[in-house]
Amino acid sequence: MELNTAEPVTGTYPDELRLAFLTHAEARETVELLQLLEQLDPGGRGPAAGQLAADLARRLPTP
């Protein structure tokens, strides 16, 4: 199947408000849990979790 790139992608979006994927509190808790994973698994996925935590933390507004 080939994609038709000649026509622009269009869509409709609802007018009602939608919830964010994560609330501010959930995002902060996610960062904390990723930092904990970094400490608990220094030889495995810990460094990647720490990097992701840092990237997410930079995107969060300061309280």
All heavy atoms as TSV, in Angstrom:
chain	resi	resn	atom	element	x	y	z
A	1	MET	N	N	0.843	-1.174	0.000
A	1	MET	CA	C	0.000	0.000	0.000
A	1	MET	C	C	0.890	1.238	0.000
A	1	MET	O	O	1.818	1.352	0.776
A	1	MET	CB	C	-0.887	-0.007	1.250
A	1	MET	CG	C	-1.796	1.175	1.283
A	1	MET	SD	S	-2.760	1.483	2.809
A	1	MET	CE	C	-3.153	-0.084	3.444
A	2	GLU	N	N	0.589	2.166	-0.872
A	2	GLU	CA	C	1.350	3.408	-0.964
A	2	GLU	C	C	0.608	4.535	-0.270
A	2	GLU	O	O	-0.619	4.589	-0.274
A	2	GLU	CB	C	1.572	3.778	-2.427
A	2	GLU	CG	C	2.520	2.843	-3.144
A	2	GLU	CD	C	2.810	3.318	-4.551
A	2	GLU	OE1	O	2.857	4.544	-4.757
A	2	GLU	OE2	O	2.964	2.466	-5.416
A	3	LEU	N	N	1.376	5.436	0.331
A	3	LEU	CA	C	0.789	6.597	0.975
A	3	LEU	C	C	0.585	7.698	-0.039
A	3	LEU	O	O	1.428	7.935	-0.901
A	3	LEU	CB	C	1.687	7.107	2.097
A	3	LEU	CG	C	1.884	6.182	3.283
A	3	LEU	CD1	C	2.885	6.787	4.245
A	3	LEU	CD2	C	0.572	5.944	3.996
A	4	ASN	N	N	-0.542	8.383	0.053
A	4	ASN	CA	C	-0.810	9.518	-0.819
A	4	ASN	C	C	-0.277	10.771	-0.136
A	4	ASN	O	O	-0.879	11.287	0.793
A	4	ASN	CB	C	-2.307	9.632	-1.093
A	4	ASN	CG	C	-2.629	10.768	-2.044
A	4	ASN	OD1	O	-1.751	11.494	-2.486
A	4	ASN	ND2	N	-3.899	10.913	-2.358
A	5	THR	N	N	0.861	11.250	-0.576
A	5	THR	CA	C	1.469	12.431	0.045
A	5	THR	C	C	1.105	13.719	-0.685
A	5	THR	O	O	1.541	14.791	-0.295
A	5	THR	CB	C	2.997	12.284	0.089
A	5	THR	OG1	O	3.481	12.098	-1.250
A	5	THR	CG2	C	3.399	11.113	0.966
A	6	ALA	N	N	0.285	13.620	-1.741
A	6	ALA	CA	C	-0.089	14.810	-2.496
A	6	ALA	C	C	-1.134	15.643	-1.760
A	6	ALA	O	O	-1.202	16.851	-1.934
A	6	ALA	CB	C	-0.613	14.415	-3.868
A	7	GLU	N	N	-1.960	14.991	-0.943
A	7	GLU	CA	C	-3.009	15.712	-0.226
A	7	GLU	C	C	-2.585	15.930	1.223
A	7	GLU	O	O	-2.011	15.047	1.842
A	7	GLU	CB	C	-4.310	14.924	-0.263
A	7	GLU	CG	C	-4.878	14.774	-1.662
A	7	GLU	CD	C	-6.188	14.009	-1.663
A	7	GLU	OE1	O	-6.917	14.108	-0.658
A	7	GLU	OE2	O	-6.454	13.339	-2.656
A	8	PRO	N	N	-2.879	17.115	1.769
A	8	PRO	CA	C	-2.515	17.365	3.168
A	8	PRO	C	C	-3.355	16.502	4.111
A	8	PRO	O	O	-4.473	16.111	3.793
A	8	PRO	CB	C	-2.817	18.846	3.359
A	8	PRO	CG	C	-3.835	19.153	2.318
A	8	PRO	CD	C	-3.551	18.230	1.157
A	9	VAL	N	N	-2.794	16.229	5.263
A	9	VAL	CA	C	-3.504	15.475	6.279
A	9	VAL	C	C	-4.469	16.425	6.982
A	9	VAL	O	O	-4.085	17.505	7.411
A	9	VAL	CB	C	-2.521	14.869	7.301
A	9	VAL	CG1	C	-3.268	14.153	8.407
A	9	VAL	CG2	C	-1.561	13.926	6.587
A	10	THR	N	N	-5.715	16.045	7.048
A	10	THR	CA	C	-6.709	16.872	7.715
A	10	THR	C	C	-7.443	16.026	8.746
A	10	THR	O	O	-7.436	14.800	8.691
A	10	THR	CB	C	-7.727	17.452	6.718
A	10	THR	OG1	O	-8.382	16.372	6.063
A	10	THR	CG2	C	-7.061	18.345	5.698
A	11	GLY	N	N	-8.063	16.685	9.672
A	11	GLY	CA	C	-8.833	15.980	10.684
A	11	GLY	C	C	-9.685	16.960	11.456
A	11	GLY	O	O	-9.557	18.173	11.318
A	12	THR	N	N	-10.554	16.415	12.246
A	12	THR	CA	C	-11.373	17.251	13.114
A	12	THR	C	C	-11.015	16.937	14.549
A	12	THR	O	O	-10.640	15.811	14.870
A	12	THR	CB	C	-12.871	16.997	12.875
A	12	THR	OG1	O	-13.141	15.612	13.121
A	12	THR	CG2	C	-13.271	17.334	11.449
A	13	TYR	N	N	-11.111	17.925	15.371
A	13	TYR	CA	C	-10.778	17.780	16.774
A	13	TYR	C	C	-11.966	18.228	17.613
A	13	TYR	O	O	-12.608	19.226	17.289
A	13	TYR	CB	C	-9.533	18.610	17.122
A	13	TYR	CG	C	-8.332	18.172	16.344
A	13	TYR	CD1	C	-7.976	18.797	15.148
A	13	TYR	CD2	C	-7.558	17.105	16.782
A	13	TYR	CE1	C	-6.884	18.366	14.420
A	13	TYR	CE2	C	-6.461	16.678	16.057
A	13	TYR	CZ	C	-6.124	17.311	14.885
A	13	TYR	OH	O	-5.055	16.883	14.167
A	14	PRO	N	N	-12.266	17.497	18.670
A	14	PRO	CA	C	-13.411	17.877	19.501
A	14	PRO	C	C	-13.163	19.202	20.216
A	14	PRO	O	O	-12.028	19.555	20.513
A	14	PRO	CB	C	-13.525	16.725	20.503
A	14	PRO	CG	C	-12.181	16.079	20.520
A	14	PRO	CD	C	-11.583	16.316	19.165
A	15	ASP	N	N	-14.224	19.930	20.471
A	15	ASP	CA	C	-14.117	21.204	21.165
A	15	ASP	C	C	-14.033	21.054	22.678
A	15	ASP	O	O	-13.534	21.941	23.370
A	15	ASP	CB	C	-15.312	22.100	20.826
A	15	ASP	CG	C	-15.278	22.563	19.379
A	15	ASP	OD1	O	-14.171	22.662	18.807
A	15	ASP	OD2	O	-16.352	22.807	18.817
A	16	GLU	N	N	-14.559	19.936	23.217
A	16	GLU	CA	C	-14.551	19.773	24.663
A	16	GLU	C	C	-13.123	19.540	25.175
A	16	GLU	O	O	-12.265	19.048	24.456
A	16	GLU	CB	C	-15.473	18.628	25.106
A	16	GLU	CG	C	-15.110	17.264	24.575
A	16	GLU	CD	C	-15.742	16.925	23.237
A	16	GLU	OE1	O	-16.490	17.715	22.670
A	16	GLU	OE2	O	-15.444	15.834	22.739
A	17	LEU	N	N	-12.917	19.951	26.412
A	17	LEU	CA	C	-11.601	19.809	27.029
A	17	LEU	C	C	-11.267	18.340	27.224
A	17	LEU	O	O	-12.144	17.521	27.499
A	17	LEU	CB	C	-11.576	20.531	28.371
A	17	LEU	CG	C	-11.710	22.047	28.315
A	17	LEU	CD1	C	-11.774	22.604	29.732
A	17	LEU	CD2	C	-10.542	22.649	27.574
A	18	ARG	N	N	-10.008	18.027	27.083
A	18	ARG	CA	C	-9.543	16.661	27.305
A	18	ARG	C	C	-8.511	16.675	28.410
A	18	ARG	O	O	-7.788	17.650	28.586
A	18	ARG	CB	C	-8.921	16.096	26.027
A	18	ARG	CG	C	-9.943	15.946	24.911
A	18	ARG	CD	C	-9.326	15.366	23.680
A	18	ARG	NE	N	-8.413	16.342	23.092
A	18	ARG	CZ	C	-7.502	16.041	22.190
A	18	ARG	NH1	N	-7.350	14.819	21.777
A	18	ARG	NH2	N	-6.715	16.974	21.705
A	19	LEU	N	N	-8.447	15.577	29.132
A	19	LEU	CA	C	-7.439	15.457	30.183
A	19	LEU	C	C	-6.063	15.263	29.570
A	19	LEU	O	O	-5.916	14.656	28.504
A	19	LEU	CB	C	-7.761	14.262	31.084
A	19	LEU	CG	C	-9.022	14.374	31.933
A	19	LEU	CD1	C	-9.251	13.068	32.684
A	19	LEU	CD2	C	-8.904	15.529	32.909
A	20	ALA	N	N	-5.065	15.749	30.251
A	20	ALA	CA	C	-3.680	15.530	29.824
A	20	ALA	C	C	-3.355	14.049	29.977
A	20	ALA	O	O	-4.014	13.320	30.725
A	20	ALA	CB	C	-2.742	16.359	30.679
A	21	PHE	N	N	-2.346	13.592	29.281
A	21	PHE	CA	C	-1.926	12.207	29.420
A	21	PHE	C	C	-1.564	11.907	30.869
A	21	PHE	O	O	-1.916	10.877	31.404
A	21	PHE	CB	C	-0.730	11.892	28.517
A	21	PHE	CG	C	-1.094	11.828	27.068
A	21	PHE	CD1	C	-0.542	12.710	26.170
A	21	PHE	CD2	C	-1.990	10.883	26.604
A	21	PHE	CE1	C	-0.863	12.643	24.834
A	21	PHE	CE2	C	-2.325	10.815	25.268
A	21	PHE	CZ	C	-1.766	11.706	24.369
A	22	LEU	N	N	-0.839	12.814	31.469
A	22	LEU	CA	C	-0.449	12.690	32.876
A	22	LEU	C	C	-0.762	13.996	33.584
A	22	LEU	O	O	-0.584	15.067	33.019
A	22	LEU	CB	C	1.064	12.448	33.001
A	22	LEU	CG	C	1.636	11.143	32.515
A	22	LEU	CD1	C	3.158	11.193	32.580
A	22	LEU	CD2	C	1.117	9.984	33.316
A	23	THR	N	N	-1.188	13.874	34.813
A	23	THR	CA	C	-1.338	15.089	35.606
A	23	THR	C	C	0.055	15.535	36.044
A	23	THR	O	O	1.032	14.779	35.938
A	23	THR	CB	C	-2.213	14.842	36.840
A	23	THR	OG1	O	-1.539	13.924	37.702
A	23	THR	CG2	C	-3.579	14.307	36.457
A	24	HIS	N	N	0.133	16.740	36.568
A	24	HIS	CA	C	1.420	17.245	37.046
A	24	HIS	C	C	1.972	16.341	38.146
A	24	HIS	O	O	3.161	16.003	38.139
A	24	HIS	CB	C	1.257	18.679	37.549
A	24	HIS	CG	C	2.528	19.317	37.967
A	24	HIS	ND1	N	3.458	19.771	37.064
A	24	HIS	CD2	C	3.056	19.550	39.192
A	24	HIS	CE1	C	4.490	20.268	37.714
A	24	HIS	NE2	N	4.272	20.147	39.004
A	25	ALA	N	N	1.102	15.932	39.071
A	25	ALA	CA	C	1.536	15.068	40.175
A	25	ALA	C	C	2.012	13.713	39.652
A	25	ALA	O	O	3.016	13.165	40.121
A	25	ALA	CB	C	0.398	14.883	41.175
A	26	GLU	N	N	1.316	13.162	38.671
A	26	GLU	CA	C	1.722	11.871	38.095
A	26	GLU	C	C	3.067	11.993	37.375
A	26	GLU	O	O	3.907	11.096	37.455
A	26	GLU	CB	C	0.654	11.364	37.128
A	26	GLU	CG	C	-0.622	10.929	37.798
A	26	GLU	CD	C	-1.745	10.692	36.816
A	26	GLU	OE1	O	-1.762	11.309	35.727
A	26	GLU	OE2	O	-2.633	9.894	37.156
A	27	ALA	N	N	3.275	13.101	36.691
A	27	ALA	CA	C	4.543	13.304	35.991
A	27	ALA	C	C	5.695	13.407	36.987
A	27	ALA	O	O	6.766	12.839	36.777
A	27	ALA	CB	C	4.468	14.555	35.123
A	28	ARG	N	N	5.482	14.140	38.078
A	28	ARG	CA	C	6.521	14.254	39.118
A	28	ARG	C	C	6.826	12.881	39.724
A	28	ARG	O	O	7.983	12.538	39.955
A	28	ARG	CB	C	6.080	15.214	40.217
A	28	ARG	CG	C	6.053	16.641	39.777
A	28	ARG	CD	C	7.269	17.353	40.334
A	28	ARG	NE	N	7.271	18.711	39.830
A	28	ARG	CZ	C	8.296	19.235	39.181
A	28	ARG	NH1	N	9.384	18.551	38.993
A	28	ARG	NH2	N	8.252	20.460	38.741
A	29	GLU	N	N	5.779	12.088	39.986
A	29	GLU	CA	C	5.983	10.760	40.555
A	29	GLU	C	C	6.731	9.861	39.570
A	29	GLU	O	O	7.601	9.086	39.962
A	29	GLU	CB	C	4.643	10.126	40.923
A	29	GLU	CG	C	4.794	8.778	41.601
A	29	GLU	CD	C	3.476	8.168	42.022
A	29	GLU	OE1	O	2.412	8.781	41.821
A	29	GLU	OE2	O	3.518	7.058	42.569
A	30	THR	N	N	6.442	10.004	38.296
A	30	THR	CA	C	7.144	9.228	37.273
A	30	THR	C	C	8.631	9.569	37.279
A	30	THR	O	O	9.482	8.674	37.201
A	30	THR	CB	C	6.541	9.517	35.886
A	30	THR	OG1	O	5.164	9.121	35.902
A	30	THR	CG2	C	7.271	8.770	34.794
A	31	VAL	N	N	8.959	10.837	37.374
A	31	VAL	CA	C	10.357	11.261	37.430
A	31	VAL	C	C	11.038	10.656	38.661
A	31	VAL	O	O	12.146	10.123	38.576
A	31	VAL	CB	C	10.479	12.797	37.425
A	31	VAL	CG1	C	11.895	13.245	37.767
A	31	VAL	CG2	C	10.063	13.354	36.071
A	32	GLU	N	N	10.359	10.705	39.803
A	32	GLU	CA	C	10.931	10.143	41.029
A	32	GLU	C	C	11.172	8.638	40.890
A	32	GLU	O	O	12.213	8.122	41.319
A	32	GLU	CB	C	10.009	10.429	42.215
A	32	GLU	CG	C	9.976	11.892	42.604
A	32	GLU	CD	C	8.907	12.194	43.647
A	32	GLU	OE1	O	8.267	11.254	44.164
A	32	GLU	OE2	O	8.715	13.380	43.950
A	33	LEU	N	N	10.221	7.929	40.283
A	33	LEU	CA	C	10.378	6.487	40.119
A	33	LEU	C	C	11.499	6.148	39.136
A	33	LEU	O	O	12.244	5.184	39.339
A	33	LEU	CB	C	9.055	5.858	39.677
A	33	LEU	CG	C	7.953	5.871	40.729
A	33	LEU	CD1	C	6.624	5.424	40.123
A	33	LEU	CD2	C	8.324	5.008	41.921
A	34	LEU	N	N	11.638	6.939	38.094
A	34	LEU	CA	C	12.744	6.718	37.150
A	34	LEU	C	C	14.093	6.970	37.820
A	34	LEU	O	O	15.065	6.249	37.571
A	34	LEU	CB	C	12.577	7.622	35.923
A	34	LEU	CG	C	11.486	7.201	34.944
A	34	LEU	CD1	C	11.214	8.321	33.945
A	34	LEU	CD2	C	11.860	5.917	34.232
A	35	GLN	N	N	14.159	7.979	38.679
A	35	GLN	CA	C	15.400	8.247	39.405
A	35	GLN	C	C	15.722	7.097	40.357
A	35	GLN	O	O	16.887	6.723	40.525
A	35	GLN	CB	C	15.295	9.566	40.152
A	35	GLN	CG	C	15.296	10.762	39.227
A	35	GLN	CD	C	14.980	12.064	39.933
A	35	GLN	OE1	O	14.289	12.083	40.956
A	35	GLN	NE2	N	15.467	13.170	39.379
A	36	LEU	N	N	14.698	6.525	40.968
A	36	LEU	CA	C	14.904	5.370	41.846
A	36	LEU	C	C	15.411	4.181	41.046
A	36	LEU	O	O	16.336	3.479	41.476
A	36	LEU	CB	C	13.599	5.016	42.567
A	36	LEU	CG	C	13.650	3.832	43.520
A	36	LEU	CD1	C	14.661	4.073	44.641
A	36	LEU	CD2	C	12.275	3.556	44.093
A	37	LEU	N	N	14.847	3.954	39.870
A	37	LEU	CA	C	15.313	2.866	39.009
A	37	LEU	C	C	16.777	3.067	38.636
A	37	LEU	O	O	17.556	2.107	38.592
A	37	LEU	CB	C	14.455	2.772	37.749
A	37	LEU	CG	C	14.860	1.715	36.725
A	37	LEU	CD1	C	14.839	0.316	37.343
A	37	LEU	CD2	C	13.960	1.779	35.510
A	38	GLU	N	N	17.161	4.314	38.383
A	38	GLU	CA	C	18.555	4.618	38.057
A	38	GLU	C	C	19.484	4.169	39.189
A	38	GLU	O	O	20.538	3.590	38.950
A	38	GLU	CB	C	18.723	6.111	37.807
A	38	GLU	CG	C	20.152	6.525	37.507
A	38	GLU	CD	C	20.297	8.017	37.323
A	38	GLU	OE1	O	19.515	8.782	37.909
A	38	GLU	OE2	O	21.208	8.419	36.593
A	39	GLN	N	N	19.068	4.403	40.435
A	39	GLN	CA	C	19.890	4.037	41.590
A	39	GLN	C	C	19.905	2.529	41.815
A	39	GLN	O	O	20.927	1.965	42.216
A	39	GLN	CB	C	19.372	4.730	42.839
A	39	GLN	CG	C	19.511	6.230	42.797
A	39	GLN	CD	C	18.775	6.915	43.939
A	39	GLN	OE1	O	18.267	6.260	44.834
A	39	GLN	NE2	N	18.714	8.233	43.890
A	40	LEU	N	N	18.778	1.871	41.567
A	40	LEU	CA	C	18.663	0.435	41.850
A	40	LEU	C	C	19.281	-0.448	40.765
A	40	LEU	O	O	19.589	-1.604	41.021
A	40	LEU	CB	C	17.184	0.052	42.033
A	40	LEU	CG	C	16.503	0.657	43.254
A	40	LEU	CD1	C	15.018	0.300	43.252
A	40	LEU	CD2	C	17.166	0.192	44.534
A	41	ASP	N	N	19.437	0.080	39.560
A	41	ASP	CA	C	19.952	-0.726	38.452
A	41	ASP	C	C	21.064	0.026	37.716
A	41	ASP	O	O	20.924	0.376	36.548
A	41	ASP	CB	C	18.796	-1.061	37.500
A	41	ASP	CG	C	19.171	-2.087	36.448
A	41	ASP	OD1	O	20.202	-2.773	36.617
A	41	ASP	OD2	O	18.435	-2.204	35.447
A	42	PRO	N	N	22.189	0.289	38.396
A	42	PRO	CA	C	23.245	1.102	37.772
A	42	PRO	C	C	23.913	0.426	36.569
A	42	PRO	O	O	24.461	1.098	35.713
A	42	PRO	CB	C	24.248	1.328	38.905
A	42	PRO	CG	C	24.006	0.209	39.854
A	42	PRO	CD	C	22.546	-0.142	39.740
A	43	GLY	N	N	23.874	-0.907	36.498
A	43	GLY	CA	C	24.548	-1.588	35.395
A	43	GLY	C	C	23.639	-1.960	34.252
A	43	GLY	O	O	24.099	-2.348	33.190
A	44	GLY	N	N	22.341	-1.806	34.427
A	44	GLY	CA	C	21.399	-2.199	33.384
A	44	GLY	C	C	20.745	-1.003	32.743
A	44	GLY	O	O	21.381	-0.198	32.075
A	45	ARG	N	N	19.466	-0.880	33.005
A	45	ARG	CA	C	18.703	0.208	32.402
A	45	ARG	C	C	18.703	1.472	33.244
A	45	ARG	O	O	18.075	2.466	32.888
A	45	ARG	CB	C	17.263	-0.235	32.168
A	45	ARG	CG	C	17.156	-1.322	31.146
A	45	ARG	CD	C	15.730	-1.656	30.868
A	45	ARG	NE	N	15.639	-2.640	29.805
A	45	ARG	CZ	C	14.531	-3.045	29.295
A	45	ARG	NH1	N	13.388	-2.580	29.743
A	45	ARG	NH2	N	14.527	-3.944	28.331
A	46	GLY	N	N	19.372	1.459	34.349
A	46	GLY	CA	C	19.407	2.615	35.236
A	46	GLY	C	C	19.855	3.899	34.582
A	46	GLY	O	O	19.195	4.929	34.724
A	47	PRO	N	N	20.975	3.887	33.864
A	47	PRO	CA	C	21.417	5.133	33.227
A	47	PRO	C	C	20.397	5.693	32.228
A	47	PRO	O	O	20.191	6.908	32.164
A	47	PRO	CB	C	22.715	4.732	32.525
A	47	PRO	CG	C	23.234	3.591	33.350
A	47	PRO	CD	C	21.994	2.830	33.768
A	48	ALA	N	N	19.741	4.830	31.476
A	48	ALA	CA	C	18.728	5.293	30.524
A	48	ALA	C	C	17.529	5.870	31.271
A	48	ALA	O	O	16.956	6.879	30.860
A	48	ALA	CB	C	18.282	4.151	29.616
A	49	ALA	N	N	17.158	5.234	32.389
A	49	ALA	CA	C	16.050	5.739	33.196
A	49	ALA	C	C	16.401	7.108	33.773
A	49	ALA	O	O	15.559	8.005	33.822
A	49	ALA	CB	C	15.720	4.758	34.313
A	50	GLY	N	N	17.639	7.278	34.202
A	50	GLY	CA	C	18.078	8.564	34.734
A	50	GLY	C	C	18.053	9.652	33.681
A	50	GLY	O	O	17.660	10.791	33.960
A	51	GLN	N	N	18.461	9.306	32.470
A	51	GLN	CA	C	18.443	10.288	31.379
A	51	GLN	C	C	17.014	10.678	31.043
A	51	GLN	O	O	16.700	11.853	30.850
A	51	GLN	CB	C	19.145	9.724	30.140
A	51	GLN	CG	C	19.225	10.705	28.987
A	51	GLN	CD	C	20.017	11.948	29.335
A	51	GLN	OE1	O	21.111	11.850	29.863
A	51	GLN	NE2	N	19.460	13.108	29.061
A	52	LEU	N	N	16.118	9.684	30.991
A	52	LEU	CA	C	14.710	9.969	30.716
A	52	LEU	C	C	14.115	10.827	31.829
A	52	LEU	O	O	13.370	11.767	31.564
A	52	LEU	CB	C	13.925	8.662	30.568
A	52	LEU	CG	C	12.430	8.791	30.286
A	52	LEU	CD1	C	12.174	9.618	29.036
A	52	LEU	CD2	C	11.802	7.409	30.170
A	53	ALA	N	N	14.463	10.529	33.076
A	53	ALA	CA	C	13.976	11.320	34.208
A	53	ALA	C	C	14.430	12.773	34.071
A	53	ALA	O	O	13.642	13.698	34.292
A	53	ALA	CB	C	14.471	10.730	35.523
A	54	ALA	N	N	15.681	12.967	33.699
A	54	ALA	CA	C	16.202	14.328	33.540
A	54	ALA	C	C	15.488	15.058	32.403
A	54	ALA	O	O	15.131	16.238	32.534
A	54	ALA	CB	C	17.709	14.285	33.284
A	55	ASP	N	N	15.254	14.359	31.290
A	55	ASP	CA	C	14.565	14.970	30.155
A	55	ASP	C	C	13.139	15.368	30.533
A	55	ASP	O	O	12.683	16.460	30.200
A	55	ASP	CB	C	14.526	14.016	28.963
A	55	ASP	CG	C	15.887	13.788	28.339
A	55	ASP	OD1	O	16.816	14.583	28.620
A	55	ASP	OD2	O	16.037	12.811	27.586
A	56	LEU	N	N	12.442	14.488	31.232
A	56	LEU	CA	C	11.072	14.784	31.644
A	56	LEU	C	C	11.030	15.920	32.662
A	56	LEU	O	O	10.166	16.795	32.582
A	56	LEU	CB	C	10.415	13.542	32.237
A	56	LEU	CG	C	10.113	12.401	31.277
A	56	LEU	CD1	C	9.601	11.193	32.035
A	56	LEU	CD2	C	9.111	12.836	30.224
A	57	ALA	N	N	11.953	15.908	33.605
A	57	ALA	CA	C	11.978	16.931	34.655
A	57	ALA	C	C	12.177	18.324	34.053
A	57	ALA	O	O	11.587	19.299	34.532
A	57	ALA	CB	C	13.060	16.618	35.665
A	58	ARG	N	N	12.994	18.426	33.011
A	58	ARG	CA	C	13.209	19.723	32.366
A	58	ARG	C	C	11.946	20.256	31.705
A	58	ARG	O	O	11.780	21.459	31.544
A	58	ARG	CB	C	14.325	19.618	31.328
A	58	ARG	CG	C	15.708	19.662	31.923
A	58	ARG	CD	C	16.764	19.850	30.849
A	58	ARG	NE	N	16.855	18.725	29.943
A	58	ARG	CZ	C	17.579	17.627	30.162
A	58	ARG	NH1	N	18.263	17.516	31.285
A	58	ARG	NH2	N	17.624	16.662	29.287
A	59	ARG	N	N	11.043	19.378	31.322
A	59	ARG	CA	C	9.811	19.801	30.634
A	59	ARG	C	C	8.688	20.183	31.597
A	59	ARG	O	O	7.709	20.784	31.179
A	59	ARG	CB	C	9.321	18.672	29.735
A	59	ARG	CG	C	10.271	18.375	28.614
A	59	ARG	CD	C	9.780	17.241	27.792
A	59	ARG	NE	N	10.759	16.895	26.764
A	59	ARG	CZ	C	10.467	16.147	25.724
A	59	ARG	NH1	N	9.270	15.652	25.585
A	59	ARG	NH2	N	11.399	15.874	24.853
A	60	LEU	N	N	8.836	19.820	32.863
A	60	LEU	CA	C	7.789	20.110	33.830
A	60	LEU	C	C	7.910	21.551	34.333
A	60	LEU	O	O	9.010	22.030	34.561
A	60	LEU	CB	C	7.888	19.157	35.024
A	60	LEU	CG	C	7.569	17.696	34.741
A	60	LEU	CD1	C	7.829	16.865	35.991
A	60	LEU	CD2	C	6.147	17.534	34.285
A	61	PRO	N	N	6.781	22.211	34.507
A	61	PRO	CA	C	6.850	23.552	35.080
A	61	PRO	C	C	7.273	23.482	36.541
A	61	PRO	O	O	7.003	22.497	37.215
A	61	PRO	CB	C	5.415	24.066	34.945
A	61	PRO	CG	C	4.566	22.871	34.760
A	61	PRO	CD	C	5.434	21.795	34.184
A	62	THR	N	N	7.950	24.496	36.991
A	62	THR	CA	C	8.361	24.526	38.390
A	62	THR	C	C	7.162	24.867	39.259
A	62	THR	O	O	6.335	25.698	38.853
A	62	THR	CB	C	9.492	25.538	38.617
A	62	THR	OG1	O	9.059	26.797	38.137
A	62	THR	CG2	C	10.755	25.123	37.900
A	63	PRO	N	N	7.070	24.239	40.416
A	63	PRO	CA	C	5.907	24.498	41.288
A	63	PRO	C	C	5.907	25.889	41.876
A	63	PRO	O	O	6.827	26.588	41.917
A	63	PRO	CB	C	6.014	23.454	42.378
A	63	PRO	CG	C	7.335	22.806	42.249
A	63	PRO	CD	C	7.956	23.258	40.959
